[in-house]
Structure formats: C-alpha cells, structure tokens
Amino acid sequence: MDSKDPALRKRTQITKANRTMFLWVAGVSVILGFASVGSIFLVQKLLFNERVLAEKVATTEVLKKNIANISELEAQVRVLDSNSALLSSKAATEDQTLQVILDALPSDANSLALGASLQNKLLAGIDGLVLQSLQVTPVAGVETLGVESAVEDASAPAGSESGGEILFRFSVTGSDAALRQTLERLERSIRAIDVLSLAIESQGSSRVLSVEARAFYEPARVVQLTDKVVR
C-alpha cells in the first residue's frame, strides 16, 4: 500500500491525536488528583488549627476569670481571719483562724481520729459520766478494717458511696446533769455533728444515754493544669 495514501495518513494522524489526547487526559487527571489531595489536607489542617485556637481561647477565658476572682477570694479570707466566732474556737492561740474550719470539716474520712476525739475530748472530763460503749463505723469504699484503719482514697468525692459522712454511736451512764452536759458538748462541738437518734433509759439511780449520730468530712479539691489533646 502506498504510504502516501490519503486514507492511511488520515488514520495515522487520528491515532497520534488519540494518543496525544490520552496523555493529556492522564496528565490532567494526575494533576487534579494531587490538587484534590492537597486541598483536602489543607482544609483538614485549617479546621484542626481552628479547633486548637478555640481551645486556647477557652483556656484563656478561664484563666482570666480565675485571676479576676483572686482579689475577691483574698477579701473573703481576710474577713474570716477577723471572725470572732472562729477566733474564739481556736484549739490553740498560735493556730491560724482558718484552721478552725479545717478542724470542723476535715478533708479525709479518718474514723480513728473521730473516735479518739469523742473519747478523749467530748465525752471526757464530765463528773459522774461513764462511757459504756463507743463505735465509729469506717467509711465504706474509703477506709478498710484491719489492725489499723487505713485510708484507701481520701480524695473520694462527697456524694459518692460514702456521701461524706462518718456514722458513730455511743452509750454513756451518769446523772441527769452529766447527760445534759454531754448533749451540750455535742451541740457546741466545732465538728459538725448530726444526731440521728437519741434514747435515755433509767438504770437504777442513774440514766443511760444512747446516741447514734454522724459527722461529716469534705474531700480536698485538687486544682491543677492539665493537657488536652485536640484531634
């Protein structure tokens, strides 16, 4: 066949044009693919940066509020330092006034300390009063029973299984005046005590006072800066 045949030349040109078009389409597809992937990456990076900036702004606002509240907190503490009721309730003259608040509402559920306070202070030194029994129930989930009471988690939140309460009961015998003084001591105690039940029975010439009550504690709050991962 003559290579100069017009039909052959036309088919050759069509084949070259198709090949050229295919190469152009393939090249443009590759370029569009890279551009699409790059655009998606840039959009994701932009959205991530926006989330990071939003968290930084929120943290800054919280810190600003905390700093603004410091002066008010300091003023409230100074007022407590001059509170006459707190000053008169200090265990020792050298104690800080705020120590009274810490003593009244301790930060851990130490049932042994409560029992010792009841036995050696509130129920001691009353003429004619005899302590018959005293039982302080360790806080479930916070303290464990053993040879010594051990605190497992002193920072357990109030309102958890224990509810921030320590239950105790005691029984004493004595004269009417001794029992009256016992109740007055419970009422004036710096430690917050809620009497749940009270019973007085006659036993010969003396009276038997049985009390079931509860004391409270407020777990310490930990304030610290933490890291937050933004995804």
CORPE-V100110 format. One record per pair of residues at least 12 apart in sequence whose C-alpha atoms are under 6 Angstrom apart, sorted by the first residue. I is the first residue (numbers start at 1). J is the second residue. Records with the same first field share a line. If there is no record, write none. Layout:
BEGIN
I = J + J
END
This chain:
BEGIN
81 = 97
104 = 190 + 191
105 = 217
106 = 217
107 = 217 + 218 + 219 + 220
108 = 154 + 219
111 = 138
128 = 174
129 = 173 + 174 + 178
130 = 172 + 173
131 = 172
132 = 171 + 172
133 = 170 + 171
134 = 169 + 170
135 = 168 + 169
136 = 168
137 = 167 + 168
139 = 162
140 = 162
155 = 219
157 = 219
164 = 216 + 217
165 = 215 + 216
166 = 214 + 215 + 216
167 = 213 + 214
168 = 213 + 214
169 = 211 + 212
170 = 210 + 211
171 = 209 + 210
172 = 208 + 209
173 = 207 + 208
174 = 206 + 207
175 = 206
192 = 215
193 = 214 + 215
194 = 213 + 214
195 = 213
196 = 212 + 213
197 = 211 + 212
198 = 210 + 211
END
